[in-house]
Amino acid sequence: MALTISHVRYPYTAENINDAIEEILEKWDLRSKVYSITTDNGSNIKKCVKIWKG
């Protein structure tokens, strides 16, 4: 199920991807309800998850 489609600012850095994800989670009040994250093995995505987890 897709909740939204969102534009991620270029360049596609971990920080920009994280900002887009945070915006969506805040909009849908889901920040505390995420239990797992599935990604590809891209370095920017792996770094984004590390940023997001704190």
N, C-alpha and C positions, 0 to 999 in steps of 0.2 A: 504494500500500500504506500503510495506517495502522498505526503502531506502538502508538499509545495514544490515549486520549481523556483530556483533562486539564481541570480547572477552573482558570480564570484569575480571580484575585481582582478584585472591583470596587473602585475604578474601573479601567477597562481602559487603564491608562497603559503607556507603553513599558517602564517598570521592572517592572511586574507581569507583563507579557507575557514579558519577558526572563527573569524568575525561573522562570516555568512552563516555558519552552523549555530553560533550563539544567538544570532538574530532570530532564526527559525525556532530554536528551542524556547526562547523567551516569548515569542509570539504565541506559541501553542502551550505554554506553561509545562514544558516537558523536561526541564533541566534536571530535576531530581528523579526522573522516571526512566532514565537511560540505564540499561543494565549491560549492554554489550554493543560493540562497534565492530563492523566488518569492513575491511578496506582491501585495496590492492597493496602492493608492496612499494609504492612510490615513496621516495624519501620525504617529499613535502607532506604527504598524508600521514606517514608515521610520526613526523615531527608535530603535526597538527594534533594528533591524538595525545601526544605527550603534553602539549600545551594545555589542551582541554582538561586532561585529568588532573592537572596542577602539579 
